[in-house]
Amino acid sequence: EFLREGSAIEDFMRPNRVVIGANSAHAIAIMRDLYKPLYLIETPFVITNIETAEMIKYAANSFLATKISFINEMANLCERVGADVHMVAKGMGLDQRIGSKFLHPGPGYGGSCLPKDTNALLRIAEEHGMQLGIIDAAVKANENQRQLMAQKIRDAMGKLKGKTVAILGLSFKPNTDDIRDAPALSIIRDLMKDKATIRAYDPVSMHEAAVQMPGVRYCKDPYDAVRGADAVVIMTEWNQFRNLPLERIRKLMKGDHFFDLRNVYDPAKVTEKGFRYTGVGRGLYK
C-alpha cells in the first residue's frame, strides 16, 4: 500500500498506481476484482512477484526520504553561502526529471513510514552482505538535521536555562495526530537537556505527546503557548499556524525570536512585526 497519513481515503480511491505482488494467477485475479468497483481505468497496474512488490514499497519510500535529506542539506549550505533554498528547490523542481514534490526543507522527516522503510532496506541489504551508501547517508543526514535545528535555536538564543520556548506543532506533518519519530519530539528533548522550559500546542497530538514527554507544558491554543515565551518555533505546518496574527503574538511574548522551521512565513513580514526571524535555508535572511 502507498497510503499517506492524512489522505488515505483519497489515495485508496484514486491511486497513481496499484502494485500487486503474488505468486499465482488466482491471487492476481482476486486482487484485480477487488479494485474493479473503483473503476481505475487509467491507473497503471504493476503485476509482479511478492519479493519485487515489497522492494517497490521500500525503494519508493527510501527515495522520498533521500530527496528530503538532499534538500535539507542544500538548505544548510544555502545558509552558509547566502542563497535561498526555495529558489533552488523551484529551479530544481521545474526539471521534469526531478519534480517539485518533497523538495521542502525543514527539521527532517518522521512518521511511521519513511524511517521504518529506510531502516528495513538497510537491514535487508546487510543481511545479504551489501551496504546501501546513499540510503545510509540519507538516514544519517535526517538525524543530523534534527540536531542542527536544536543548535540553530541555541545559537540564536544563547544559554537556554531559564528561558521559555513555545513549540507550535508536534505531529510529524499536518492533518494527522501521529507523533511517531516526529522531529518535534527529538528537538524538544534536546532543548530540555539545556534546561529550557517548553510550552507546546498541537491541534490533535498533545494527548499522546503528554505520555511521552510529561515535562512539557501543553497549552490550549497558540496564544496560550506563546504567552511569556522567549521564542516561538513553527515545528509543523498546520494551516492554523500559517497566518497567525503576528502583532498579537509579539505582544504576548517576552522575547522576539521567531523560528520558522517550515518556512511558511515571509521573513520580511515577520521582522516588520518586531521579531528576529530564523528560517531553514534562507541565507538571505540571517
Protein Blocks (a to p, Z undefined) as FASTA:
>chain_A
ZZdehilmmmmmmccbdcdddfbfklmmmmmmmmmmnopaklccddddfklmmmmmmmmm
mmmmmmmmmmmmmmmmmmmnopafklmmmmmmmpmknopghpaccebdedjklmmmmmmm
mmmmmmnopacfklmmmmmmmmmmmmmmmmmmmmmnopaehpacddehjbfbehiabfgh
iaklmmmmmmmmnopacddddfklmmmmmmmmmmbccdfbfklmmgopabdcdfbfcfkl
mmccfklmmmmpmblcdcdfkopacfklmmmnopacddehiaklZZ
